[in-house]
Amino acid sequence: MNSILQALAQAGRYILDMGLGDVVDILLVALLVYQILKLIKRTRSYQVFQGIMIILCILWLSGGLKLRTVNFILRKAVELGLLALVVLFQPELRRGLERLGNGALSGFLGSGSGQDIPMESCITQTVQAVTELSASKTGALIIFERSNRLAEQIRSGTVVDAETTAELLKNIFFVKAPLHDGAVIMRDGRIHAAGCVLPLTDNNNLSKDLGMRHRAGLGMSENADALVIIVSEETGAISVAIDGLLKRHLNEETLTRLLRSELIKDSENEKLSLTERLRMLAKGKNDDGKEL
């Protein structure tokens, strides 16, 4: 009991001695840890991360309970496991560095472009086109670029840079059109490029009824923060891939609601400054103003 009281008293002294720099330091570290945990949770490495935390907890308990043999084995496993972790998380580390290099840092700090993006009209026209493509069972792959710039994928296709209209999207994906086999990339509410080649997912647990178009859409969502719309050529089903997760069999209303939630919300969040994000985090809220 005395040790607990002493620890509380020492913690109180630390709090009283804290200055403005200490508060900012703590908030920045908390924000960084929150973003890392959010990124890990969205990837397939989340279960591996849970297993590592369990091993560390057992290591701590074995030290407190003086289980010398168990503690020795776990300490050696952790020392050797550092190199193994780099190999194990190599895809996630590579994607994280790619996102950072492609401009994710500027989006993280809230430095938006400040442009008046006609996203509402773009969503309306895209949903109309996707619905009609679905009815005619015409395959389509539409990528909405967000904070990560897709320069490599754009170089593999043809730059269009045209206003988003349902008719233009349907013409691009018309079976006999020269660009129908690739993906369309949307940037700032406009059709920026078409006929683009996308990376395939390395997820081997996908359903066998998903073809190359779905694998390419998932792969793009795993490598960047893009939102991907997929129309199946076999069934006409509409799917959306976000952060490596696939939402299938969407109707027109659900698709519209999802696009508005993801794309218009992102445009509003870009206006938040770093100071505002830190203030919200200090209140225990995320970027949407909801409780963490």
Secondary structure, DSSP 8 states (H G I E B T S, - for coil): -HHHHHHHHHHHHHHHT--HHHHHHHHHHHHHHHHHHHHHHTSTTHHHHHHHHHHHHHHHHHHHTT-HHHHHHHHHHHHHHHHHHHHHTHHHHHHHHHHIIIIIHHHHTT--------HHHHHHHHHHHHHHHHHTT--EEEEE--SS--HHHHHTSEEEEEE--HHHHHHHTSTTSTTTTSEEEEETTEEEEEEE-------TTS-TT--HHHHHHHHHHHHSS-EEEEE-TTT--EEEEETTEEE-S--HHHHHHHHIIIIIHHHHHTT--HHHHHHHHHTTB-TTS-B-
